[in-house]
Amino acid sequence: MILEHVGVSLLNTGDLSIEDIVQYAQEAESLGYEGFWVGEGDGKESFAVLAIVAARTTRIHLGTGDVNFYSRTPTLLAMGAATVSRISGGRFIHYGIGTGGGGWMEVAHGIALDRPLQRARETVDILRGLLNPQGDEKLVAPIDGLPSDLVLAGYSDQRFSYRGQVYGLYECRLREGPLETPPRIYLSALGPKMIALSARIADGVVSNGLSEASYYRYQQIFQREATAVGRNPKDVKLFTLTMTTADESDESLSALRRCLTYFFGAPHFYPVMEASGYGPEAREILAVWRREGILSASRLVTDEMMAKFAVVGSLEQRRQRMRWMLDRDIYPILYPVFRQGHVKEDCFTIMRSVAQYLKEPVSSSSSLKSE
């Protein structure tokens, strides 16, 4: 079924109650969606949400898209993944990790976005070392303060030692052991350097606001970097948070314009804008935002921009955009953009609407115009 290659997410888990989130995940499961994904930001803590959802669903796969690797150590990230995996019977298979956004790390966590590429590499190494029953052995250098003959290479009785530039582990293990079904690890990536690293070491990339132009740039990087380390580029899977609205009303489209204003105005999204031919527009939107505020800046987000970076238009136009992604082995993760005061209503409407128009072909005359 077509929905076996589509996931659902929430703009922010802080926008709904736990009961609403559980209901959302349960309905996604009943509709046939492949995965339920959560982000974090300033919402609810991701592993706690996934644990509750895991206990109250039976089939749907679970994922993060993403959790940051600055406010948690790699070992704590491994513990969170292992806990949710065991609660869900191995259904936690999508593990998206990332920087969490430079501004957010500094403002909310008081953490500088230091050495993101190195931290990403070491976090992936350690997660695999702790979660996978077998993996590449790591020859580690002596750890300061410990006798060199005690530092082992790779595994000993399912223990793992690692010496990186950021993290060092000595004979570490999870008490319950590695997972029989460890999650696949994806890096949240927008810039070419993180995408290149993903192609070399990760199982996939979680993107946001994917356009056709940025898709082809990703594929070029996958081809070059995966091939360079002896990987098949097709083994690097591409996931994308896919913004969409409940209808085509002025209120819904205004909400999308505001959402895309954040997208255009955030420096870490600039590589996507530049790859898609909107570099100058992104700089102008940011300048107006800083000078006049977000409402003025949102007026610069055109219908063409919305069609480029979100799933909008008639039912047929939406279906065609989603099919374009699915035909290229891109996994869309629904990213509902809702009207103020209509969070639950719009999130559920979007999930149901996408399920319907993907399962049932619609005519080009169909539309989502709000009455």
Secondary structure, DSSP 8 states (H G I E B T S, - for coil): -GGGG-EE--S-GGGS-HHHHHHHHHHHHHHT-SEEEE--TTSS-HHHHHHHHHHT-SS-EEEEEEEESSSS-HHHHHHHHHHHHHHTTS-EEEEEEE---HHHIIIII------HHHHHHHHHHHHHHHH-SS---------TTS-GGG--SSBSSS-EEEE-SS-EEEEE--TT-S-SS--EEEEE--SHHHHHHHHHHSSEEEEES--HHHHHHHHHHHHHHHHHTT--GGGSEEEEEEEEES---HHHHHHHHHHHHHHHH-GGGHHHHHHTT-HHHHHHHHHHHHHH-HHHHHTT--HHHHHHHSB-SSHHHHHHHHHHHHHTTEEEEEEEE--TT-HHHHHHHHHHHHHHHHHS---TT------
